[in-house]
Amino acid sequence: MAYKISDACISCGACAENCPVAAISQGDTQYNIDPDTCIGCGGCAEVCPVGAPVED
C-alpha cells in the first residue's frame, strides 16, 4: 500500500533522503509522495520526526 504525507509535514526532507525509489519530492508547502512510484516500504515513516508519512 502506498504512503502519503499528512499535514503534519515540517518539510525537513528526511523522508525524501530515505526513499529507495525517489517517490518523494518537495511540493509548494510540504513534501509529496507519488503513489504510482511508492512501493509501500515504510522507510519514510520510520525516519520522519513528526510521523507525517501515513498509509494511504
Secondary structure per residue as TSV (DSSP state, phi and psi in degrees):
chain	resnum	aa	ss	phi	psi
A	1	M	-	360.0	136.7
A	2	A	-	-73.1	158.6
A	3	Y	E	-104.6	161.2
A	4	K	E	-135.9	161.5
A	5	I	E	-99.3	125.0
A	6	S	-	-81.9	175.4
A	7	D	T	-68.3	-7.3
A	8	A	T	-73.0	-9.3
A	9	C	-	-55.3	132.2
A	10	I	-	-108.3	11.0
A	11	S	-	57.5	40.9
A	12	C	-	-81.6	-23.8
A	13	G	-	89.1	-2.3
A	14	A	H	-59.2	-38.5
A	15	C	H	-65.1	-45.1
A	16	A	H	-63.5	-39.1
A	17	E	H	-66.1	-26.2
A	18	N	H	-98.8	-3.4
A	19	C	-	-78.3	118.4
A	20	P	T	-72.3	-14.7
A	21	V	T	-117.3	11.9
A	22	A	-	53.7	44.6
A	23	A	-	-87.6	-5.6
A	24	I	E	-111.0	131.8
A	25	S	E	-137.8	157.8
A	26	Q	E	-74.3	127.3
A	27	G	-	-99.7	-167.7
A	28	D	S	-65.7	-42.3
A	29	T	S	-118.9	-15.1
A	30	Q	S	-163.3	175.2
A	31	Y	E	-76.3	154.7
A	32	N	E	-131.3	149.8
A	33	I	E	-112.6	127.8
A	34	D	-	-76.9	111.9
A	35	P	T	-65.2	-22.9
A	36	D	T	-77.3	-22.2
A	37	T	T	-98.2	-31.5
A	38	C	-	-58.9	132.4
A	39	I	-	-101.4	3.3
A	40	G	-	70.6	28.0
A	41	C	-	-74.3	-25.4
A	42	G	-	84.7	3.1
A	43	G	H	-58.3	-35.8
A	44	C	H	-65.9	-42.0
A	45	A	H	-66.8	-33.1
A	46	E	H	-66.5	-32.4
A	47	V	H	-101.4	-9.7
A	48	C	-	-71.1	124.4
A	49	P	T	-72.1	-15.4
A	50	V	T	-118.8	4.4
A	51	G	-	69.3	30.6
A	52	A	-	-69.4	-38.4
A	53	P	E	-72.2	125.1
A	54	V	E	-132.1	154.2
A	55	E	E	-64.0	137.4
A	56	D	-	-86.4	360.0
